[in-house]
Amino acid sequence: MNRWARWLADNGTARYQLSRKKGWDAFVHSAPRESFDVLTRTEKTRLSGEEREDYNEARMVWNANLPTIKTSQLTAAYSVIDQVLASGRRDGDKLRGSVVIDAEPGLGKTTIATRYARDFHRRAYRREGPVTLGGHQRLPVAFVPLSAGITLKGLNQQILRFYGHPAVDRASTSKLGALAVDCVTSCETRLVVLDDLHFVDFKHRNGIEVSNHLKGLANEMAATFVYVGVQLAEKRFFDEGQLGEQAAYAQTSRRATRCPVAPFAVDTDPGLRSWISLLRTLEGHIKLADAHEGMLVEQAKVLHRRTQGRIASLTNLIDRVCYLAIASGTETITPELIAATTIDNAGESAARTA
């Protein structure tokens, strides 16, 4: 096995599933990838065919896994979550607030939630250890993604699947809720992240049941909830699907704090500087033989037009343009390669009308 094949064996694409405790634990405790020096064009010619293939694959894995940058959006979101988490220190008989990361698609909502939750999880492990006083595995965080048309029973099952509870497909609907509370309590979970909450229709009977159940879980669990979704305010999450005067009595609106996330804007000097700072940081991560300072920054306006300042579209573009740079032998990022790169449909459509 050559050195690049060994690197891939140790640092290749991680396949963990965040919606299961085993996968979440692997994500939380995974070490950073081991970096490596970029070979010059001359050094590449000395590689055998298999070595060159493995070296290129190693670079593609590296380039596809861009670091999480401490952008102004991430910093602002962390500040909101930190403030809400202050109530997480309340005793068990007192209510806690919740956070709602609410924004349009492609703005890094789930990344913000998972990275914050990972840091929270690590701090709890450091302070309290991996086992509770009752002898259970300590799981400071539960990550629960929802699916389309989620029901009350489905929500409880998703929570139990995270913990790997054996009764997930056998227990009655009423029993499932009690088991979910038991899992959170036994594992001393302090932060529950519910992703893709926009799948819940809060105007439909099932959605109203889910909304009411979430309030009940928040009352019974000594945990803080972080809800993540697309345009939740417009979907009447805060109003619990109610209209007019009734919306004023919605408990969720009083208990939940909205945390919006905005795209990068370049029509102001501070916005442009923030965008350029992001691109400059990403430049330093990319492994191409002819990579150079400014290869992304010089294309700042073009990259913004192609991605509309959305972090998800930008990372898609960088993944793919790096692939083209390696596959074509260009070994740097050029305007021509950027133009030849196809990204997500929303990004492409918006770029054509810009």
Secondary structure, 3 states (H helix, E strand, C coil): CCHHHHHHHHHCCCCCCCCCHHHHHHHHHCCCCCCCCCCCHHHHHCCCHHHHHHHHHHHHHHHHCCCCCCCHHHHHHHHHHHHHHHHHHCCCCCCCCEEEEEECCCCCHHHHHHHHHHHHHHHHHHHHCCECCCCCECCCEEEEECCCCCCHHHHHHHHHHHHCCCCCCCCCHHHHHHHHHHHHHHCCCCEEEEECHHHCCCCCHHHHHHHHHHHHHHHHCCCEEEEEEECCCCCCCCCCCCCHHHHHHCHHHHHEEEEECCCCCCCCHHHHHHHHHHHHHHHCCCCCCCCCCCCCHHHHHHHHHHHCCCHHHHHHHHHHHHHHHHHHCCCCCCHHHHHHCCCCHHHHHHHHHC
